[in-house]
Amino acid sequence: MENTINIEVIRALLHLASKKDFRPHLAGVYVDFQSDKTVYAATNGHVLGVYTEDAKNEHAFKVIVPYDVVKQLKPKTATSKWGKLIYDPESKSGRILNPGAGQDLGFTSLPNSYPDFYKVIPDNTSGETAQFDAEYVYAFAQVNKSLGASKPGHFKIDHNGTGGALVHLSDENFVGVLMPCRV
């Protein structure tokens, strides 16, 4: 199975993925190829980023691309925004072809299933203020920068008291969740 993958998005979300965790399935970027869209997600349990873009995918499948593989992908250039993700569900092995950067990276999909992250995204927020870990706020600024924001530190956090706050970046295809600190 082969579908087009947005290299910029998968690299941007890497800032929110777990680097080392006792839950190995969080140490990567989840990609869900649906018939009419592609959904990318990354979380470390304290932050979540979801990016959805319209796409006409030939094959519907889900895969978790490991952190180390995404990290090797070359940064954006004029010709390397789009690549191909080729995946064999039986062997759970895949390749990412990034022709603009001359890359062909093989990987094995991470084990286990990805959490149902849609349950974490609040339908509405209370506006009650909360405290946040500065490293996690900075991670969202890094995602915003990677997605091309002219002012990466300018984004909106919809406070939600002890619940997850919604994060809105300059790219309307992105939604994030930031869990508050217990101080």
C-alpha positions in Angstrom: 0.0 0.0 0.0 1.3 3.4 -0.9 0.0 6.9 -0.1 1.3 10.5 -0.1 2.6 11.8 3.2 3.3 15.4 4.2 6.9 15.5 5.4 6.5 19.0 6.9 3.6 18.0 9.1 5.1 14.7 10.3 8.3 16.5 11.3 6.3 19.4 13.0 4.3 17.0 15.2 7.5 15.3 16.3 7.9 18.1 18.9 4.9 16.7 20.7 5.8 13.0 20.5 7.3 11.1 23.4 11.0 10.6 23.0 11.5 7.8 25.6 8.5 6.4 27.3 7.3 3.2 28.9 4.5 3.3 26.3 6.5 2.7 23.1 3.5 3.4 20.8 3.7 7.1 21.9 7.4 7.4 20.6 6.4 8.3 17.1 3.8 10.0 14.9 0.5 8.3 14.1 -0.7 8.6 10.6 -4.3 7.6 9.7 -4.9 7.4 5.9 -8.7 7.6 5.3 -10.3 7.7 1.9 -10.9 11.5 2.0 -8.3 12.8 4.4 -5.1 12.1 6.3 -4.9 12.6 10.0 -1.5 13.0 11.7 -1.2 12.9 15.5 1.5 12.9 18.2 1.3 12.9 22.0 3.4 12.3 25.0 0.5 12.1 27.4 0.7 15.7 28.5 0.4 17.4 25.0 -1.4 16.3 21.9 -1.3 17.6 18.4 -3.6 16.6 15.6 -3.3 17.8 12.0 -6.0 16.9 9.4 -5.7 17.6 5.7 -7.9 16.7 2.8 -6.4 14.0 0.7 -7.5 11.3 -1.8 -5.8 8.2 -0.5 -5.8 5.1 -2.6 -5.5 2.9 0.5 -6.9 3.2 4.0 -4.5 2.2 6.8 -3.0 3.4 10.0 0.6 3.3 11.0 2.9 4.7 13.8 6.1 6.0 12.3 8.9 5.7 14.9 10.5 8.9 16.4 14.0 8.0 15.1 12.7 7.7 11.5 10.8 11.0 11.5 13.8 12.7 13.1 16.0 11.6 10.1 13.6 13.2 7.5 15.3 16.2 6.1 13.8 19.6 6.8 11.6 21.4 4.3 13.0 22.4 1.0 11.2 23.7 -2.1 10.9 20.1 -3.4 10.6 17.9 -0.3 7.2 18.8 1.2 5.6 15.6 -0.1 6.8 12.1 0.1 5.4 8.6 -0.1 4.7 6.2 2.7 4.7 2.6 1.6 3.4 0.1 4.1 2.9 -3.7 4.3 0.3 -4.4 7.1 1.2 -8.1 7.3 4.8 -7.6 8.1 4.1 -4.2 9.8 7.1 -2.8 7.8 7.2 0.4 5.8 9.3 2.9 3.9 9.2 6.6 3.6 10.4 8.0 0.3 11.4 11.7 0.5 12.6 12.2 -3.1 13.2 16.0 -2.7 15.9 15.1 -0.1 17.0 11.8 -1.7 15.8 9.7 1.3 14.5 6.2 1.5 14.0 5.2 5.1 12.7 1.8 6.2 10.9 1.2 9.5 8.8 -1.2 11.5 5.6 0.3 12.8 5.5 0.7 16.5 3.6 -1.9 18.5 0.2 -1.6 20.1 -2.6 0.7 19.1 -2.6 4.4 19.3 -4.8 6.0 22.0 -8.2 7.3 21.0 -7.1 10.9 21.0 -10.4 12.3 19.8 -11.7 11.6 23.4 -9.1 14.0 24.8 -10.1 17.0 22.6 -12.7 19.0 24.6 -15.9 20.1 22.9 -15.8 23.4 24.8 -13.6 25.1 27.4 -14.5 26.8 30.7 -12.1 29.7 30.5 -10.9 28.9 34.0 -7.2 29.7 34.1 -4.5 27.0 34.8 -0.8 26.7 35.0 1.2 25.0 32.2 4.7 23.5 31.9 6.8 26.0 30.0 8.5 23.2 28.0 5.1 22.0 26.7 4.1 25.5 25.7 7.4 25.9 24.0 6.8 22.6 22.1 3.7 24.1 20.6 5.7 27.2 19.5 8.1 24.8 17.8 5.2 23.1 16.0 3.9 26.5 15.0 7.3 27.5 13.6 7.7 24.2 11.7 4.3 24.7 10.1 5.5 28.1 8.8 4.0 30.6 11.2 5.7 34.0 10.9 5.4 34.5 14.7 5.7 31.1 16.2 5.2 32.2 19.8 1.8 33.7 18.9 -0.9 31.2 19.4 -4.1 30.8 21.4 -4.6 28.6 24.5 -8.3 28.2 25.5 -8.0 27.6 29.2 -10.1 24.8 30.7 -9.3 24.7 34.5 -8.2 21.2 35.5 -9.1 19.8 32.0 -7.1 19.9 28.9 -6.8 23.3 27.3 -7.3 23.7 23.5 -4.4 25.0 21.5 -5.0 26.8 18.3 -2.0 27.6 16.0 -1.9 29.7 12.9 -2.6 26.7 10.7 -6.3 26.0 10.8 -5.7 22.3 10.1 -4.1 21.9 13.6 -5.7 21.4 17.0 -3.8 20.7 20.1 -4.5 19.9 23.8 -2.3 21.0 26.6 -2.7 19.4 30.0 -2.4 21.7 33.0 0.2 21.3 35.8 -1.0 20.4 39.3 0.6 23.1 41.4 
